[in-house]
Amino acid sequence: MPAKGKHRRPKPQRFTRSIAVAGTGGAALALPLMGATGAHAATTTSAPEKAVQSVPVVEKTATEKSRAAKSARVTTYSVKSGDYLSKIAEEQDVTGGWKKIYQDNREAIGGNPSLIHPGLKLSLGEKATTRGADTTKSSTSSGTSSSSSSSSKKSSATQSADTTSTSTGYGLPVTGGTIGTGYRVAGSMWSSGYHTGVDFVVPTGTTIKAVAAGTVVSAAYDGAYGNEVVIRHADGEYSQYAHMSQLSVSAGQTVTEGQQLGLSGATGNVTGPHLHFEIRTTPYYGSDVDPVAYLRSHGVTVG
Protein backbone atom coordinates (compact mmCIF):
# COMPACT_ATOMS: atom_id res chain seq x y z
CA MET A 1 0.00 0.00 0.00
CA PRO A 2 2.61 2.57 0.86
CA ALA A 3 4.17 1.91 -2.44
CA LYS A 4 0.93 2.73 -4.14
CA GLY A 5 0.58 5.92 -2.15
CA LYS A 6 3.92 7.11 -3.31
CA HIS A 7 2.92 6.35 -6.82
CA ARG A 8 -0.21 8.55 -6.61
CA ARG A 9 1.37 11.71 -5.11
CA PRO A 10 2.28 13.36 -8.43
CA LYS A 11 -1.42 14.38 -8.97
CA PRO A 12 -0.85 17.90 -7.64
CA GLN A 13 1.76 18.26 -10.37
CA ARG A 14 -0.96 17.59 -12.93
CA PHE A 15 -3.00 20.40 -11.36
CA THR A 16 -0.01 22.64 -11.71
CA ARG A 17 0.20 21.72 -15.37
CA SER A 18 -3.44 22.52 -15.83
CA ILE A 19 -2.82 25.89 -14.29
CA ALA A 20 0.03 26.36 -16.71
CA VAL A 21 -2.27 25.35 -19.50
CA ALA A 22 -4.80 27.81 -18.22
CA GLY A 23 -2.07 30.39 -18.17
CA THR A 24 -1.27 29.55 -21.72
CA GLY A 25 -4.93 29.82 -22.55
CA GLY A 26 -5.02 33.22 -20.90
CA ALA A 27 -2.16 34.29 -23.07
CA ALA A 28 -4.10 33.08 -26.06
CA LEU A 29 -7.17 34.97 -24.94
CA ALA A 30 -5.10 38.11 -24.69
CA LEU A 31 -4.56 38.13 -28.40
CA PRO A 32 -8.07 39.44 -29.20
CA LEU A 33 -7.49 42.18 -26.65
CA MET A 34 -4.37 43.17 -28.49
CA GLY A 35 -6.32 43.06 -31.74
CA ALA A 36 -8.99 45.34 -30.28
CA THR A 37 -6.27 47.74 -29.28
CA GLY A 38 -5.07 47.71 -32.84
CA ALA A 39 -8.63 48.31 -34.05
CA HIS A 40 -8.93 51.21 -31.68
CA ALA A 41 -5.75 52.69 -33.11
CA ALA A 42 -7.13 52.28 -36.62
CA THR A 43 -10.29 54.11 -35.58
CA THR A 44 -8.30 57.10 -34.40
CA THR A 45 -6.63 57.39 -37.85
CA SER A 46 -10.01 57.91 -39.54
CA ALA A 47 -10.23 61.54 -38.38
CA PRO A 48 -7.39 62.78 -40.60
CA GLU A 49 -9.09 61.07 -43.57
CA LYS A 50 -12.20 63.18 -42.98
CA ALA A 51 -10.02 66.26 -42.77
CA VAL A 52 -8.38 65.38 -46.09
CA GLN A 53 -11.79 64.91 -47.71
CA SER A 54 -12.83 68.43 -46.67
CA VAL A 55 -9.94 70.12 -48.53
CA PRO A 56 -11.62 70.13 -52.00
CA VAL A 57 -14.66 71.85 -50.50
CA VAL A 58 -12.44 74.65 -49.23
CA GLU A 59 -10.74 74.96 -52.63
CA LYS A 60 -14.10 75.03 -54.42
CA THR A 61 -15.33 77.79 -52.15
CA ALA A 62 -12.19 79.82 -52.85
CA THR A 63 -12.66 79.33 -56.61
CA GLU A 64 -16.27 80.52 -56.44
CA LYS A 65 -15.21 83.62 -54.50
CA SER A 66 -12.52 84.32 -57.12
CA ARG A 67 -15.05 84.07 -59.95
CA ALA A 68 -17.44 86.36 -58.10
CA ALA A 69 -14.65 88.92 -57.66
CA LYS A 70 -13.90 88.84 -61.41
CA SER A 71 -17.56 89.32 -62.27
CA ALA A 72 -17.67 92.35 -60.01
CA ARG A 73 -15.03 94.06 -62.17
CA VAL A 74 -17.14 93.78 -65.33
CA THR A 75 -18.90 96.95 -66.48
CA THR A 76 -21.53 97.66 -69.09
CA TYR A 77 -20.96 100.70 -71.26
CA SER A 78 -23.74 102.49 -73.12
CA VAL A 79 -22.58 103.94 -76.44
CA LYS A 80 -22.98 107.71 -76.78
CA SER A 81 -23.17 109.89 -79.87
CA GLY A 82 -19.70 110.38 -81.36
CA ASP A 83 -18.30 107.20 -79.80
CA TYR A 84 -16.18 104.67 -81.68
CA LEU A 85 -14.47 101.55 -80.38
CA SER A 86 -10.91 102.86 -80.12
CA LYS A 87 -12.15 105.94 -78.25
CA ILE A 88 -14.14 103.81 -75.81
CA ALA A 89 -11.17 101.48 -75.27
CA GLU A 90 -8.87 104.41 -74.47
CA GLU A 91 -11.31 106.22 -72.17
CA GLN A 92 -12.30 103.06 -70.29
CA ASP A 93 -8.72 101.73 -70.16
CA VAL A 94 -9.64 98.40 -71.77
CA THR A 95 -6.78 95.91 -71.97
CA GLY A 96 -6.54 94.70 -75.56
CA GLY A 97 -7.96 97.91 -77.03
CA TRP A 98 -10.85 98.21 -79.46
CA LYS A 99 -10.19 94.73 -80.88
CA LYS A 100 -10.90 93.19 -77.46
CA ILE A 101 -14.18 95.12 -77.20
CA TYR A 102 -15.19 94.04 -80.70
CA GLN A 103 -14.24 90.43 -80.04
CA ASP A 104 -16.26 90.27 -76.82
CA ASN A 105 -19.28 92.07 -78.29
CA ARG A 106 -19.20 90.90 -81.90
CA GLU A 107 -22.69 89.39 -81.72
CA ALA A 108 -24.16 92.69 -80.57
CA ILE A 109 -22.11 94.87 -82.96
CA GLY A 110 -22.31 92.68 -86.05
CA GLY A 111 -19.87 92.23 -88.92
CA ASN A 112 -18.78 95.88 -89.11
CA PRO A 113 -16.96 97.24 -86.02
CA SER A 114 -17.65 100.81 -87.15
CA LEU A 115 -21.41 100.33 -87.04
CA ILE A 116 -22.15 101.14 -83.41
CA HIS A 117 -25.07 103.34 -82.49
CA PRO A 118 -26.02 105.41 -79.42
CA GLY A 119 -27.67 103.28 -76.75
CA LEU A 120 -25.86 100.05 -77.71
CA LYS A 121 -24.76 98.15 -74.58
CA LEU A 122 -21.15 96.89 -74.60
CA SER A 123 -19.61 94.58 -72.01
CA LEU A 124 -16.17 95.77 -70.92
CA GLY A 125 -14.09 93.20 -69.07
CA GLU A 126 -14.42 89.43 -68.81
CA LYS A 127 -18.19 89.13 -68.73
CA ALA A 128 -18.60 88.87 -72.48
CA THR A 129 -16.22 85.91 -72.63
CA THR A 130 -17.98 84.19 -69.71
CA ARG A 131 -21.33 84.89 -71.26
CA GLY A 132 -20.16 83.27 -74.48
CA ALA A 133 -19.13 80.13 -72.59
CA ASP A 134 -22.44 79.99 -70.71
CA THR A 135 -24.34 80.45 -73.95
CA THR A 136 -22.47 77.53 -75.50
CA LYS A 137 -23.45 75.28 -72.59
CA SER A 138 -27.10 76.31 -72.51
CA SER A 139 -27.71 76.43 -76.25
CA THR A 140 -27.74 72.64 -76.53
CA SER A 141 -30.56 72.31 -73.99
CA SER A 142 -32.65 75.47 -74.30
CA GLY A 143 -32.99 76.23 -78.01
CA THR A 144 -35.17 79.27 -77.31
CA SER A 145 -36.58 81.52 -79.99
CA SER A 146 -34.44 84.43 -78.82
CA SER A 147 -31.21 82.51 -79.50
CA SER A 148 -32.52 81.59 -82.95
CA SER A 149 -33.27 85.24 -83.64
CA SER A 150 -29.77 86.27 -82.54
CA SER A 151 -28.23 83.60 -84.76
CA SER A 152 -30.23 84.85 -87.75
CA LYS A 153 -29.09 88.43 -87.17
CA LYS A 154 -25.46 87.37 -86.80
CA SER A 155 -25.67 85.26 -89.95
CA SER A 156 -27.13 88.15 -91.95
CA ALA A 157 -24.44 90.54 -90.72
CA THR A 158 -21.70 88.03 -91.55
CA GLN A 159 -23.04 87.44 -95.06
CA SER A 160 -23.24 91.19 -95.67
CA ALA A 161 -19.64 91.69 -94.55
CA ASP A 162 -18.33 88.73 -96.54
CA THR A 163 -19.67 90.11 -99.81
CA THR A 164 -17.58 93.27 -99.55
CA SER A 165 -14.62 92.42 -97.29
CA THR A 166 -11.25 90.81 -97.90
CA SER A 167 -9.73 88.33 -95.50
CA THR A 168 -8.03 91.15 -93.60
CA GLY A 169 -10.81 93.71 -93.87
CA TYR A 170 -8.49 96.14 -95.68
CA GLY A 171 -7.77 96.80 -99.34
CA LEU A 172 -6.39 99.28 -101.88
CA PRO A 173 -8.26 102.53 -102.63
CA VAL A 174 -8.05 101.89 -106.40
CA THR A 175 -7.57 98.88 -108.64
CA GLY A 176 -4.62 98.84 -111.02
CA GLY A 177 -3.15 102.15 -109.94
CA THR A 178 0.58 102.77 -109.60
CA ILE A 179 2.15 105.14 -107.09
CA GLY A 180 3.46 108.35 -108.62
CA THR A 181 4.61 110.73 -105.87
CA GLY A 182 5.47 108.94 -102.65
CA TYR A 183 5.02 109.89 -99.02
CA ARG A 184 7.13 112.73 -97.56
CA VAL A 185 8.74 113.68 -100.84
CA ALA A 186 10.08 117.21 -100.31
CA GLY A 187 8.84 120.09 -102.47
CA SER A 188 7.93 123.77 -102.32
CA MET A 189 4.57 123.16 -104.03
CA TRP A 190 3.23 121.73 -100.76
CA SER A 191 2.47 124.05 -97.85
CA SER A 192 3.99 121.61 -95.36
CA GLY A 193 7.19 121.37 -97.39
CA TYR A 194 6.60 117.71 -98.16
CA HIS A 195 3.98 115.40 -99.68
CA THR A 196 1.57 114.31 -96.93
CA GLY A 197 0.28 111.22 -98.73
CA VAL A 198 0.77 109.10 -101.82
CA ASP A 199 -0.58 109.66 -105.35
CA PHE A 200 -2.13 106.76 -107.23
CA VAL A 201 -1.88 107.53 -110.93
CA VAL A 202 -5.27 106.61 -112.47
CA PRO A 203 -7.37 108.16 -115.25
CA THR A 204 -10.42 110.30 -114.52
CA GLY A 205 -13.47 108.22 -113.72
CA THR A 206 -11.66 105.39 -111.91
CA THR A 207 -13.66 103.97 -108.98
CA ILE A 208 -12.35 105.11 -105.59
CA LYS A 209 -12.96 102.59 -102.80
CA ALA A 210 -12.84 102.70 -98.99
CA VAL A 211 -9.73 100.91 -97.74
CA ALA A 212 -11.61 99.67 -94.67
CA ALA A 213 -15.00 99.90 -93.01
CA GLY A 214 -15.79 103.14 -91.23
CA THR A 215 -17.91 106.26 -90.95
CA VAL A 216 -17.68 109.17 -93.38
CA VAL A 217 -16.58 112.27 -91.48
CA SER A 218 -16.68 114.64 -94.44
CA ALA A 219 -17.50 114.49 -98.15
CA ALA A 220 -17.22 117.88 -99.85
CA TYR A 221 -15.00 120.25 -101.79
CA ASP A 222 -11.95 121.31 -99.74
CA GLY A 223 -9.80 123.91 -101.50
CA ALA A 224 -6.49 122.52 -102.76
CA TYR A 225 -7.72 118.95 -102.20
CA GLY A 226 -10.74 119.48 -104.46
CA ASN A 227 -13.53 116.98 -103.87
CA GLU A 228 -12.45 114.83 -100.95
CA VAL A 229 -13.78 112.18 -98.59
CA VAL A 230 -12.48 111.53 -95.05
CA ILE A 231 -13.40 108.31 -93.22
CA ARG A 232 -12.94 107.37 -89.57
CA HIS A 233 -12.06 103.69 -89.00
CA ALA A 234 -12.52 101.38 -86.02
CA ASP A 235 -8.83 101.60 -85.03
CA GLY A 236 -9.17 105.38 -84.60
CA GLU A 237 -7.25 106.27 -87.76
CA TYR A 238 -8.64 108.30 -90.68
CA SER A 239 -8.26 107.86 -94.43
CA GLN A 240 -8.49 110.72 -96.94
CA TYR A 241 -9.28 110.53 -100.68
CA ALA A 242 -8.75 113.76 -102.66
CA HIS A 243 -9.07 115.37 -106.14
CA MET A 244 -12.17 113.29 -106.97
CA SER A 245 -14.39 114.22 -109.91
CA GLN A 246 -17.51 112.84 -108.27
CA LEU A 247 -18.63 111.95 -104.73
CA SER A 248 -20.89 108.95 -104.02
CA VAL A 249 -21.18 109.20 -100.21
CA SER A 250 -22.12 111.85 -97.64
CA ALA A 251 -21.03 112.80 -94.11
CA GLY A 252 -22.35 110.49 -91.39
CA GLN A 253 -22.76 107.54 -93.73
CA THR A 254 -21.24 104.18 -92.79
CA VAL A 255 -19.25 102.34 -95.44
CA THR A 256 -17.71 98.91 -95.84
CA GLU A 257 -14.27 97.94 -97.14
CA GLY A 258 -14.24 98.20 -100.92
CA GLN A 259 -17.39 100.33 -101.13
CA GLN A 260 -17.35 103.03 -103.82
CA LEU A 261 -16.77 106.54 -102.51
CA GLY A 262 -16.74 108.30 -105.86
CA LEU A 263 -14.67 108.67 -109.03
CA SER A 264 -11.12 109.91 -109.50
CA GLY A 265 -10.46 113.23 -111.17
CA ALA A 266 -8.33 116.38 -111.18
CA THR A 267 -10.20 118.84 -108.92
CA GLY A 268 -8.27 121.21 -106.66
CA ASN A 269 -4.57 121.94 -106.93
CA VAL A 270 -3.29 119.29 -109.37
CA THR A 271 -1.29 118.90 -112.56
CA GLY A 272 -3.24 115.90 -113.81
CA PRO A 273 -5.80 113.25 -112.80
CA HIS A 274 -4.84 111.03 -109.86
CA LEU A 275 -5.96 109.99 -106.39
CA HIS A 276 -4.24 111.66 -103.45
CA PHE A 277 -4.50 109.23 -100.52
CA GLU A 278 -3.61 109.87 -96.86
CA ILE A 279 -3.81 108.12 -93.48
CA ARG A 280 -4.20 110.47 -90.52
CA THR A 281 -4.47 110.26 -86.75
CA THR A 282 -7.14 113.00 -86.82
CA PRO A 283 -9.54 114.19 -89.53
CA TYR A 284 -7.36 117.23 -90.14
CA TYR A 285 -4.40 118.21 -92.27
CA GLY A 286 -1.01 117.84 -90.57
CA SER A 287 -1.69 114.59 -88.69
CA ASP A 288 -0.51 112.34 -91.52
CA VAL A 289 1.31 108.99 -91.13
CA ASP A 290 2.86 106.74 -93.78
CA PRO A 291 -0.14 105.39 -95.74
CA VAL A 292 1.79 102.60 -97.47
CA ALA A 293 3.16 101.30 -94.15
CA TYR A 294 -0.35 101.45 -92.69
CA LEU A 295 -1.87 99.38 -95.49
CA ARG A 296 0.95 96.85 -95.40
CA SER A 297 0.54 96.45 -91.63
CA HIS A 298 -3.01 95.28 -92.36
CA GLY A 299 -1.93 92.71 -94.93
CA VAL A 300 -2.45 94.83 -98.07
CA THR A 301 0.08 94.46 -100.87
CA VAL A 302 1.05 97.87 -102.23
CA GLY A 303 3.02 97.88 -105.50
C-alpha positions as CSV (number, residue, x, y, z in Angstrom):
1,M,0.0,0.0,0.0
2,P,2.6,2.6,0.9
3,A,4.2,1.9,-2.4
4,K,0.9,2.7,-4.1
5,G,0.6,5.9,-2.2
6,K,3.9,7.1,-3.3
7,H,2.9,6.3,-6.8
8,R,-0.2,8.5,-6.6
9,R,1.4,11.7,-5.1
10,P,2.3,13.4,-8.4
11,K,-1.4,14.4,-9.0
12,P,-0.9,17.9,-7.6
13,Q,1.8,18.3,-10.4
14,R,-1.0,17.6,-12.9
15,F,-3.0,20.4,-11.4
16,T,0.0,22.6,-11.7
17,R,0.2,21.7,-15.4
18,S,-3.4,22.5,-15.8
19,I,-2.8,25.9,-14.3
20,A,0.0,26.4,-16.7
21,V,-2.3,25.4,-19.5
22,A,-4.8,27.8,-18.2
23,G,-2.1,30.4,-18.2
24,T,-1.3,29.6,-21.7
25,G,-4.9,29.8,-22.6
26,G,-5.0,33.2,-20.9
27,A,-2.2,34.3,-23.1
28,A,-4.1,33.1,-26.1
29,L,-7.2,35.0,-24.9
30,A,-5.1,38.1,-24.7
31,L,-4.6,38.1,-28.4
32,P,-8.1,39.4,-29.2
33,L,-7.5,42.2,-26.7
34,M,-4.4,43.2,-28.5
35,G,-6.3,43.1,-31.7
36,A,-9.0,45.3,-30.3
37,T,-6.3,47.7,-29.3
38,G,-5.1,47.7,-32.8
39,A,-8.6,48.3,-34.0
40,H,-8.9,51.2,-31.7
41,A,-5.7,52.7,-33.1
42,A,-7.1,52.3,-36.6
43,T,-10.3,54.1,-35.6
44,T,-8.3,57.1,-34.4
45,T,-6.6,57.4,-37.9
46,S,-10.0,57.9,-39.5
47,A,-10.2,61.5,-38.4
48,P,-7.4,62.8,-40.6
49,E,-9.1,61.1,-43.6
50,K,-12.2,63.2,-43.0
51,A,-10.0,66.3,-42.8
52,V,-8.4,65.4,-46.1
53,Q,-11.8,64.9,-47.7
54,S,-12.8,68.4,-46.7
55,V,-9.9,70.1,-48.5
56,P,-11.6,70.1,-52.0
57,V,-14.7,71.8,-50.5
58,V,-12.4,74.7,-49.2
59,E,-10.7,75.0,-52.6
60,K,-14.1,75.0,-54.4
61,T,-15.3,77.8,-52.2
62,A,-12.2,79.8,-52.9
63,T,-12.7,79.3,-56.6
64,E,-16.3,80.5,-56.4
65,K,-15.2,83.6,-54.5
66,S,-12.5,84.3,-57.1
67,R,-15.0,84.1,-59.9
68,A,-17.4,86.4,-58.1
69,A,-14.7,88.9,-57.7
70,K,-13.9,88.8,-61.4
71,S,-17.6,89.3,-62.3
72,A,-17.7,92.3,-60.0
73,R,-15.0,94.1,-62.2
74,V,-17.1,93.8,-65.3
75,T,-18.9,96.9,-66.5
76,T,-21.5,97.7,-69.1
77,Y,-21.0,100.7,-71.3
78,S,-23.7,102.5,-73.1
79,V,-22.6,103.9,-76.4
80,K,-23.0,107.7,-76.8
81,S,-23.2,109.9,-79.9
82,G,-19.7,110.4,-81.4
83,D,-18.3,107.2,-79.8
84,Y,-16.2,104.7,-81.7
85,L,-14.5,101.5,-80.4
86,S,-10.9,102.9,-80.1
87,K,-12.2,105.9,-78.3
88,I,-14.1,103.8,-75.8
89,A,-11.2,101.5,-75.3
90,E,-8.9,104.4,-74.5
91,E,-11.3,106.2,-72.2
92,Q,-12.3,103.1,-70.3
93,D,-8.7,101.7,-70.2
94,V,-9.6,98.4,-71.8
95,T,-6.8,95.9,-72.0
96,G,-6.5,94.7,-75.6
97,G,-8.0,97.9,-77.0
98,W,-10.8,98.2,-79.5
99,K,-10.2,94.7,-80.9
100,K,-10.9,93.2,-77.5
101,I,-14.2,95.1,-77.2
102,Y,-15.2,94.0,-80.7
103,Q,-14.2,90.4,-80.0
104,D,-16.3,90.3,-76.8
105,N,-19.3,92.1,-78.3
106,R,-19.2,90.9,-81.9
107,E,-22.7,89.4,-81.7
108,A,-24.2,92.7,-80.6
109,I,-22.1,94.9,-83.0
110,G,-22.3,92.7,-86.1
111,G,-19.9,92.2,-88.9
112,N,-18.8,95.9,-89.1
113,P,-17.0,97.2,-86.0
114,S,-17.7,100.8,-87.1
115,L,-21.4,100.3,-87.0
116,I,-22.1,101.1,-83.4
117,H,-25.1,103.3,-82.5
118,P,-26.0,105.4,-79.4
119,G,-27.7,103.3,-76.7
120,L,-25.9,100.0,-77.7
121,K,-24.8,98.2,-74.6
122,L,-21.2,96.9,-74.6
123,S,-19.6,94.6,-72.0
124,L,-16.2,95.8,-70.9
125,G,-14.1,93.2,-69.1
126,E,-14.4,89.4,-68.8
127,K,-18.2,89.1,-68.7
128,A,-18.6,88.9,-72.5
129,T,-16.2,85.9,-72.6
130,T,-18.0,84.2,-69.7
131,R,-21.3,84.9,-71.3
132,G,-20.2,83.3,-74.5
133,A,-19.1,80.1,-72.6
134,D,-22.4,80.0,-70.7
135,T,-24.3,80.5,-74.0
136,T,-22.5,77.5,-75.5
137,K,-23.5,75.3,-72.6
138,S,-27.1,76.3,-72.5
139,S,-27.7,76.4,-76.3
140,T,-27.7,72.6,-76.5
141,S,-30.6,72.3,-74.0
142,S,-32.6,75.5,-74.3
143,G,-33.0,76.2,-78.0
144,T,-35.2,79.3,-77.3
145,S,-36.6,81.5,-80.0
146,S,-34.4,84.4,-78.8
147,S,-31.2,82.5,-79.5
148,S,-32.5,81.6,-83.0
149,S,-33.3,85.2,-83.6
150,S,-29.8,86.3,-82.5
151,S,-28.2,83.6,-84.8
152,S,-30.2,84.9,-87.8
153,K,-29.1,88.4,-87.2
154,K,-25.5,87.4,-86.8
155,S,-25.7,85.3,-89.9
156,S,-27.1,88.1,-92.0
157,A,-24.4,90.5,-90.7
158,T,-21.7,88.0,-91.6
159,Q,-23.0,87.4,-95.1
160,S,-23.2,91.2,-95.7
161,A,-19.6,91.7,-94.5
162,D,-18.3,88.7,-96.5
163,T,-19.7,90.1,-99.8
164,T,-17.6,93.3,-99.6
165,S,-14.6,92.4,-97.3
166,T,-11.3,90.8,-97.9
167,S,-9.7,88.3,-95.5
168,T,-8.0,91.1,-93.6
169,G,-10.8,93.7,-93.9
170,Y,-8.5,96.1,-95.7
171,G,-7.8,96.8,-99.3
172,L,-6.4,99.3,-101.9
173,P,-8.3,102.5,-102.6
174,V,-8.0,101.9,-106.4
175,T,-7.6,98.9,-108.6
176,G,-4.6,98.8,-111.0
177,G,-3.1,102.2,-109.9
178,T,0.6,102.8,-109.6
179,I,2.2,105.1,-107.1
180,G,3.5,108.3,-108.6
181,T,4.6,110.7,-105.9
182,G,5.5,108.9,-102.6
183,Y,5.0,109.9,-99.0
184,R,7.1,112.7,-97.6
185,V,8.7,113.7,-100.8
186,A,10.1,117.2,-100.3
187,G,8.8,120.1,-102.5
188,S,7.9,123.8,-102.3
189,M,4.6,123.2,-104.0
190,W,3.2,121.7,-100.8
191,S,2.5,124.0,-97.9
192,S,4.0,121.6,-95.4
193,G,7.2,121.4,-97.4
194,Y,6.6,117.7,-98.2
195,H,4.0,115.4,-99.7
196,T,1.6,114.3,-96.9
197,G,0.3,111.2,-98.7
198,V,0.8,109.1,-101.8
199,D,-0.6,109.7,-105.3
200,F,-2.1,106.8,-107.2
201,V,-1.9,107.5,-110.9
202,V,-5.3,106.6,-112.5
203,P,-7.4,108.2,-115.2
204,T,-10.4,110.3,-114.5
205,G,-13.5,108.2,-113.7
206,T,-11.7,105.4,-111.9
207,T,-13.7,104.0,-109.0
208,I,-12.3,105.1,-105.6
209,K,-13.0,102.6,-102.8
210,A,-12.8,102.7,-99.0
211,V,-9.7,100.9,-97.7
212,A,-11.6,99.7,-94.7
213,A,-15.0,99.9,-93.0
214,G,-15.8,103.1,-91.2
215,T,-17.9,106.3,-91.0
216,V,-17.7,109.2,-93.4
217,V,-16.6,112.3,-91.5
218,S,-16.7,114.6,-94.4
219,A,-17.5,114.5,-98.1
220,A,-17.2,117.9,-99.8
221,Y,-15.0,120.3,-101.8
222,D,-11.9,121.3,-99.7
223,G,-9.8,123.9,-101.5
224,A,-6.5,122.5,-102.8
225,Y,-7.7,119.0,-102.2
226,G,-10.7,119.5,-104.5
227,N,-13.5,117.0,-103.9
228,E,-12.4,114.8,-100.9
229,V,-13.8,112.2,-98.6
230,V,-12.5,111.5,-95.0
231,I,-13.4,108.3,-93.2
232,R,-12.9,107.4,-89.6
233,H,-12.1,103.7,-89.0
234,A,-12.5,101.4,-86.0
235,D,-8.8,101.6,-85.0
236,G,-9.2,105.4,-84.6
237,E,-7.3,106.3,-87.8
238,Y,-8.6,108.3,-90.7
239,S,-8.3,107.9,-94.4
240,Q,-8.5,110.7,-96.9
241,Y,-9.3,110.5,-100.7
242,A,-8.7,113.8,-102.7
243,H,-9.1,115.4,-106.1
244,M,-12.2,113.3,-107.0
245,S,-14.4,114.2,-109.9
246,Q,-17.5,112.8,-108.3
247,L,-18.6,111.9,-104.7
248,S,-20.9,109.0,-104.0
249,V,-21.2,109.2,-100.2
250,S,-22.1,111.8,-97.6
251,A,-21.0,112.8,-94.1
252,G,-22.4,110.5,-91.4
253,Q,-22.8,107.5,-93.7
254,T,-21.2,104.2,-92.8
255,V,-19.3,102.3,-95.4
256,T,-17.7,98.9,-95.8
257,E,-14.3,97.9,-97.1
258,G,-14.2,98.2,-100.9
259,Q,-17.4,100.3,-101.1
260,Q,-17.4,103.0,-103.8
261,L,-16.8,106.5,-102.5
262,G,-16.7,108.3,-105.9
263,L,-14.7,108.7,-109.0
264,S,-11.1,109.9,-109.5
265,G,-10.5,113.2,-111.2
266,A,-8.3,116.4,-111.2
267,T,-10.2,118.8,-108.9
268,G,-8.3,121.2,-106.7
269,N,-4.6,121.9,-106.9
270,V,-3.3,119.3,-109.4
271,T,-1.3,118.9,-112.6
272,G,-3.2,115.9,-113.8
273,P,-5.8,113.3,-112.8
274,H,-4.8,111.0,-109.9
275,L,-6.0,110.0,-106.4
276,H,-4.2,111.7,-103.4
277,F,-4.5,109.2,-100.5
278,E,-3.6,109.9,-96.9
279,I,-3.8,108.1,-93.5
280,R,-4.2,110.5,-90.5
281,T,-4.5,110.3,-86.8
282,T,-7.1,113.0,-86.8
283,P,-9.5,114.2,-89.5
284,Y,-7.4,117.2,-90.1
285,Y,-4.4,118.2,-92.3
286,G,-1.0,117.8,-90.6
287,S,-1.7,114.6,-88.7
288,D,-0.5,112.3,-91.5
289,V,1.3,109.0,-91.1
290,D,2.9,106.7,-93.8
291,P,-0.1,105.4,-95.7
292,V,1.8,102.6,-97.5
293,A,3.2,101.3,-94.2
294,Y,-0.4,101.4,-92.7
295,L,-1.9,99.4,-95.5
296,R,0.9,96.8,-95.4
297,S,0.5,96.4,-91.6
298,H,-3.0,95.3,-92.4
299,G,-1.9,92.7,-94.9
300,V,-2.5,94.8,-98.1
301,T,0.1,94.5,-100.9
302,V,1.0,97.9,-102.2
303,G,3.0,97.9,-105.5
